[in-house]
Each structure stands twice: as structure tokens, then as C-alpha cells.
Amino acid sequence: MIVEGIGVRAIERLGQVHRDTVLVVLEVAGRKCARLMDARVRNVPFEAVEVHELFCFVRCKESQNTDHRREIGEQYTYMGVDPHSKFIINFTVGKRDAVTTQVYIRDLKKRVKAPFQLTTDGFGAYQNEVYFTFQNQIHFAQLIKEYACPEEYMVGERRCSPPECIGVKTKIRSATPRPTGSARPMSSAQT
């Protein structure tokens, strides 16, 4: 029922079980899926990997995390996705910092057979960690989005949605990554 989008309390009513039971079953299933993924997705020859980050907050917003505990506040789910099949290769949950980036990139190395093309956003921790983990075994590029800055974002309460994306710059970090949707290597003149 959870896979179909039904909430925990609705499952409690429909299944006539306590919500803690539903959460325990969900946790057991999640752990088994994680073990299966960890065992099966190793040294797979993907042509390309795109890294995306999903933002959320756990228990409180970061401004309310006065104890500075790593497990609460702002959290990011780093995901490596094959752009062709949309297969999620690996994931890591944590703060958006060098420590979590290191854990994520080292896990990615175990799962994808080099050489392949890696594309990330412009977060600075990727550049160092990809270099130290893969050396020059992969093609690596960063896509850096440029956003408009209308005046409504500059004053008062900031809206929840980001400003409009007005452009994307590609920074080649190693080897010759291909532009998205292309079959030819990108030259340094195209950046």
C-alpha cells in the first residue's frame, strides 16, 4: 500500500494493524532491499552517471538545530542515476558537505566500472573527491546552473521556489566528457 502512495495512518485503518507495525514492516523491507542492492550492484559497466541531490529536513530546520547534531536538520540524499535507464545506482543520506560527498563518491567507485562519464552539479566538494577517488580513470564534468535574480528574491520573505534558471555552464574536470545527448567527446572550446 505504501508503494501505491497510501499513507501510514490510512494503512493502519485499512489493514487493521497499528501504525508502528506498518513502520516496522517498512523498515525491514528497506533493510533487505538495501542489502540486495549492496550485493548486486557492483562493478556494473554504466556508460554515464548523473549525480543528483534531494533536499529535506529531519525533525527541525537547520536554524533550530542548536545542538548541531548531524542526524537532524538539513539532510541531502545523494543519488547516482543512469540517465538512460533511470536506474538508481547508489545513494547516501547526510549533510551537504565534504564528509558525505567522500562517503558517496567512494561508494560509487565500488558500484560502477571505469571508465564512465560522471556529471554533477557545481558543488565544490565533488571536484576534489572525484579526483582523489578516481584519479583520471573517468570523464568528469560539472553543470553549473545560473539563476535570474529578480528583485522579489532580494527583499522580504524569500519564496520557497528557486529563481528561474537562465543558463547552464559546463566545466570539464577530467578527460573528455560528452555533452548531454551527444555521442562525440566535448572539446575544451565548447565550455
N, C-alpha and C positions, 0 to 999 in steps of 0.2 A: 504493500500500500504506500510506503514511503517513496518507492521508485515512481509510483504513479502520481505523486505530488500531494498525497493526503497527509495532513498534519498529525503530530503525535497524539494530541487530545482527541481528535476525530477517530484515530485508530483505537484509542482506549475505549471509546463508546461503541464503535462498530464491532471490535473484536472481543469486547467484554473482558479486557485484561487491564491491569494497572499500567499507567504510563511508564513507570520505572522498568517494567518488564519489556516494553517496547524499546526503550533506550538500551537495555542490556542486550537484547537480540541484535539491535543495530550495531552496537559496539563489537560484539562477537563476529558478526558478518564482516564488518570493516576490517578487523584484525586479520581475518582469514583471507580477505581479498588482498590486503597489503602483503601478506606472506607469499601468496601466489604470484603477485606482480613482482616482488623482490626476487623470487626464484626463477621466474620465466623470462623476464625482460633483462637479459644480459648479453652484451656484445652483439646487439642487433644492428644490421647494416642499413640504417636510415640514410637517405640522401641529404636531408636537411632537417634541422631542428629549430623551432622558434620558441623563445622563452617569453612567457607572459607572467604577470604578477596580478593577483586579485587582492584587493584591499578589504579588510573588515576590522572591527574592533571587538575585543573579547572582554566582557564584563563591564568595561568602562572606556571612555575616550582617553587618549594619552595624557591630556591635560589633567585628568583626575587620577592618574596612576602615580600617586605621591610616593609610593614605596619603590617605584622604578623596577617593578618585577617584570621579567622578560616574558612571562606566560600570559600576561594580561595587557590591555591597552591595544594600540595599533598592531595588527598582525597582517602578514602578507603570505599568500600561497604562491610560491614559485612553481610554475608548470612548464615542462618541456613538451612541445606538441609537434608531431609530424604534420607539416602543412598539407600534405596530400591526402592522407587517410584520416587525419584529425585524432590519431591515437595519442593518448597521454602517456608519455614515456616515463616520466618520473615527476615527483612533486616534493616540496619541502615547505613546512609552515614555520614562520618565525618573523622576527623584526626585519625591516629592510635595511640591512647593514652588512658589513664585510664578513662577519661571522656566519650568518645564514647563507650568504652568497657562496662562501667557501664550501660549506656543507653541501649545498645544492649542486655546484659545478663538479665537485669530486664524485658525487653520486651519479651525475650524468655521464662521467667518463666510464664508469663501470657498465653502463647500460647501452651505449651507442659505440659502434665500431668506427674508428677513424680510418680514413678521412671522411668528413661530412661538413656541411655548411651550418654554422651556428649564427643565428640572428637574435640580438637582444635589443632592449631599449638603451637609452644613453646613460644609465646608472653607472657611475664611475667604478664601483667595486667589481663589475663584470670584467673590465679591461685587464686589471691586474690578475684576478683569479683565473681567467681563461688562459692568460699567458703562462702562469706558473703551473697550471694543471695539464694543459695540452701542449705547451711549447709551441711549435709551428706545425703540428700534425693536422690541424683543421683549418678551414676557411672561416674567418670570423668577421662579421660586420655589425655595427650598431646603427639602428634607425633612431634618429633624434627628431622628435616632433616639435614644431614651432607653433605656438598658440597666439591668437589675437588677444589683445589686452584692452577690451572696451572699458570705458570709464565706470560702468556699473560694477566691475570687479575690483576697482581701486578704492571705493568708498563704502562705508557701512558694512552690513552683513554680506558675506560672500555667499553666492548661491551654491547649492550642492553640486550642480553640474559644472564640469570644466569649461573654460572658454573654447571657442571654435578653433579647430586645428587648421592652420593656414598653410602648412608646408611640412615636408619631411626631408631631413638631410641624412645622407648615408656616410658613415665613417668606416672605411676599411681598416681593420685592425691587424689582420694577418692573411697571407696568401691571396687568392683571387676569388672572393665570393661572387656569386651571380646575383644580379638584380632579381627581385621577386617576379616570378612568372617567366623568366628568361632561361635559355639553355646555354648561353655563352658566358664566359668569365667577364667580370667587370674590370675595366682598366682604371687606373688611378685618375685619369682625366674625367671620368664620369662622376666623381664625387663632388 
